[in-house]
């Protein structure tokens, strides 16, 4: 019986490991407050660019961002997907120099830009 329980626990662990979601611990961060403050926004940008210290939520974002880009945010919550579009729109429209720096670090070959261009265009975001 113990062996069966251990085997089932291992199987459940394998299944969950195949499709984990990103933590939703930071989904309640007030993005509007960050957008309104160049200082706060720049701190997050600097965190992502490894030019400054990271808050816990910034560190989590920096950790998962490469995977999120690669997997088309398949592990993101709906709140995270909406939030990423909101921040992208703000950076592209209002802080293009910061956006360019992030692009240079996270999309050197421009492959993600090509992948996401049409989808983001539907949301009014022009890459």
Secondary structure, DSSP 4 states (H G I P E B T S, - for coil): -HHHHHHHHHHHHHHHHHTPPPP-TTTT--HHHHHH-HHHHHHHHHHHTTSS---HHHHHHHHHHHHHHHTTTTT--HHHHHHHHHHHHHHHHH-HHHHHHHHHHH-TTSHHHHHHHHHHHHTT---
